[in-house]
Amino acid sequence: MMKYIIYGIVGLAVFGLLMQLFRNTIGFLTQLFVAAIVGLALFGLFYYFILGGRNKSSDAKKYKQAVRQSKSKYTHHQQTPNVKHSQPASLKKKSKKRPAHLRVIDGNKSKRKKAGF
């Protein structure tokens, strides 16, 4: 029974919209345009004040801060090369250094000893 009442209300609404579209097209389109503008404005205000004001999680803040620190630490500005005439480049020993920002983290050593590794 309730289903038929809802169908009737929706049908009358569609009929009313179609009648208004055919009788007063400019007024109908103007009303639709104004309603869309007001709806977008209300949504924008709601989003800005309610959803935009939320505090971001502390993990996200910490991550962004770590990224900023890492970028500032490991960005190298181009420097003028120092010219040393003491030894040719081919005779110099090439040292294999690990990058400073990469390090080995030793995990559970006790578990590895028990497993026989």
ABEGO torsion letter per residue (X at the ends): XAAAAAAAAAAAAAAAAAAAAAABAAAAAAAAAAAAAAAAAAAAAAAAAAAAABBBBAAAAAAAAAAAAAAAAABBBBBBBBBBAABBAAABBBBBBBBAABBBBBBBAAAAAAAGX
